[in-house]
Amino acid sequence: MSGAAPMRRPVALITGASAGIGAEFARVFAQHGHCVVLVARRERRLHELADQIAAAGQPRPHVLAVDLCCNGVSKQIAAELDALGVEPQYVVNNAGFGLLGAAAELEPAEQLAIIELNVRVLTELSLAFIDSLGRHRGGILNVGSVASFLPGPGMAVYYASKAFVLSFSESLHQELSAQGIRVTAVCPGVVPTEFQARAGMKKMPGWKLLHTQPADIAAAGYAALMQGQRVMIPGVANKFVTFLPRILPRGFLLRQVARSQFNRHKSASSP
Ligand SMILES: NC(=O)c1ccc[n+]([C@@H]2O[C@H](COP(=O)([O-])OP(=O)(O)OC[C@H]3O[C@@H](n4cnc5c(N)ncnc54)[C@H](OP(=O)(O)O)[C@@H]3O)[C@@H](O)[C@H]2O)c1
């Protein structure tokens, strides 16, 4: 007797789960009963998080310690999931980083690495599991930024990478809805994580109204995905910022963003 192969157990694949917003996404998905697969390079951190989630009485997450920027990473992840007898119901493309500084002064190779992770890997993982996302009526949660809506002198490549995330995610939202697959871009403002140190900022930007905690981003992003929302911008102040490009002249906007990044640079070089 022949028939369709049995569906593998559904999981939520979360990239960048060893720190910051990604670790909180893992907690939120686990709290809602999803079996979670934690992806990042720092294996010990991932196991510690898996232990915490299991200790809270939720299904023990699987740990995949991989560098997402290695060639063929989606095939490697697919093979590892296959060996575990699971397949993605949700993909959370959260891993990402930025660099503060003038594009002409930062290392070109480091800036290309931003595009590699924030754009190429996010695209590869968004497209790699469409069949299983459809089978489980799941979805894709891509982490953009308020930067997705603005030009970003002072963090030019990072802002451009996040503009891609928003545009790509909105298009996927439209294209995949017929297959019952939800796609959401969550676009935070400033979130206190390791992101700022990695970007070369020594101090958080001063505008507290734009700050949101990682756990709040994760909860809001999860809710938006489950509701099938296309774009989620946490907080009224952040929503206001994303509205500015519609009403302000582009040249004025460029000068304001440049000034604010320059101030972050001054903060970065102060003790
Ligand atoms: N923090 C903010 O203010 C802010 C605002 C808007 C948007 N975002 C976005 O939110 C997302 C998460 O950022 P975050 O603030 O939580 O930053 P974070 O604390 O620095 O965490 C970044 C995560 O990405 C992982 N990662 C980096 N490179 C990787 C690689 N090559 N392979 C595998 N994993 C890698 C890191 O893990 P390992 O180092 O262990 O590999 C870490 O788990 C990013 O896309 C960021 O652009 C952040």
The ligand as a MOL file (V3000), in Angstrom:
LIG
                    3D

  0  0  0     0  0            999 V3000
M  V30 BEGIN CTAB
M  V30 COUNTS 48 52 0 0 0
M  V30 BEGIN ATOM
M  V30 1 N 19.2630 45.7010 19.0060 0
M  V30 2 C 18.6910 46.6290 18.2450 0
M  V30 3 O 18.7080 47.8460 18.5890 0
M  V30 4 C 17.9910 46.2300 16.9740 0
M  V30 5 C 17.1010 47.1510 16.3990 0
M  V30 6 C 16.4340 46.8030 15.2300 0
M  V30 7 C 16.6610 45.5680 14.6540 0
M  V30 8 N 17.5370 44.6900 15.2360 0 CHG=1
M  V30 9 C 17.7640 43.3980 14.5900 0
M  V30 10 O 17.4060 42.3670 15.4850 0
M  V30 11 C 18.1190 41.1830 15.1520 0
M  V30 12 C 18.7100 40.5890 16.4020 0
M  V30 13 O 19.6410 41.5150 16.9290 0
M  V30 14 P 19.9960 41.6030 18.4750 0
M  V30 15 O 19.7910 43.0230 18.8590 0
M  V30 16 O 19.3400 40.5490 19.2710 0 CHG=-1
M  V30 17 O 21.5880 41.3740 18.3560 0
M  V30 18 P 22.5850 40.4660 19.1890 0
M  V30 19 O 22.2680 40.4890 20.6390 0
M  V30 20 O 23.9430 40.9270 18.7530 0
M  V30 21 O 22.3220 38.9850 18.6320 0
M  V30 22 C 22.6850 38.6190 17.3270 0
M  V30 23 C 22.5060 37.1290 17.1780 0
M  V30 24 O 22.8950 36.7620 15.8350 0
M  V30 25 C 23.7760 35.6510 15.9020 0
M  V30 26 N 24.6990 35.6480 14.7840 0
M  V30 27 C 25.4700 36.6620 14.3390 0
M  V30 28 N 26.2270 36.2540 13.3090 0
M  V30 29 C 25.9250 34.9480 13.0920 0
M  V30 30 C 26.3830 33.9640 12.1830 0
M  V30 31 N 27.3120 34.2440 11.2590 0
M  V30 32 N 25.8780 32.7080 12.2530 0
M  V30 33 C 24.9590 32.4040 13.2010 0
M  V30 34 N 24.4590 33.2970 14.0870 0
M  V30 35 C 24.9620 34.5550 14.0290 0
M  V30 36 C 24.5100 35.8290 17.2380 0
M  V30 37 O 24.9590 34.5790 17.7200 0
M  V30 38 P 26.4630 34.0470 17.7330 0
M  V30 39 O 27.3660 35.2310 17.9280 0
M  V30 40 O 26.4680 33.0700 18.8690 0
M  V30 41 O 26.6410 33.3840 16.4100 0
M  V30 42 C 23.3780 36.3230 18.1210 0
M  V30 43 O 22.6390 35.2320 18.6140 0
M  V30 44 C 19.1470 41.5880 14.0810 0
M  V30 45 O 18.6700 41.2230 12.8160 0
M  V30 46 C 19.1980 43.1060 14.2180 0
M  V30 47 O 19.5760 43.7280 13.0160 0
M  V30 48 C 18.1990 44.9900 16.3990 0
M  V30 END ATOM
M  V30 BEGIN BOND
M  V30 1 1 1 2
M  V30 2 2 2 3
M  V30 3 1 2 4
M  V30 4 1 4 5
M  V30 5 2 4 48
M  V30 6 2 5 6
M  V30 7 1 6 7
M  V30 8 2 7 8
M  V30 9 1 8 9
M  V30 10 1 8 48
M  V30 11 1 9 10
M  V30 12 1 9 46
M  V30 13 1 10 11
M  V30 14 1 11 12
M  V30 15 1 11 44
M  V30 16 1 12 13
M  V30 17 1 13 14
M  V30 18 2 14 15
M  V30 19 1 14 16
M  V30 20 1 14 17
M  V30 21 1 17 18
M  V30 22 2 18 19
M  V30 23 1 18 20
M  V30 24 1 18 21
M  V30 25 1 21 22
M  V30 26 1 22 23
M  V30 27 1 23 24
M  V30 28 1 23 42
M  V30 29 1 24 25
M  V30 30 1 25 26
M  V30 31 1 25 36
M  V30 32 1 26 27
M  V30 33 1 26 35
M  V30 34 2 27 28
M  V30 35 1 28 29
M  V30 36 1 29 30
M  V30 37 2 29 35
M  V30 38 1 30 31
M  V30 39 2 30 32
M  V30 40 1 32 33
M  V30 41 2 33 34
M  V30 42 1 34 35
M  V30 43 1 36 37
M  V30 44 1 36 42
M  V30 45 1 37 38
M  V30 46 2 38 39
M  V30 47 1 38 40
M  V30 48 1 38 41
M  V30 49 1 42 43
M  V30 50 1 44 45
M  V30 51 1 44 46
M  V30 52 1 46 47
M  V30 END BOND
M  V30 END CTAB
M  END
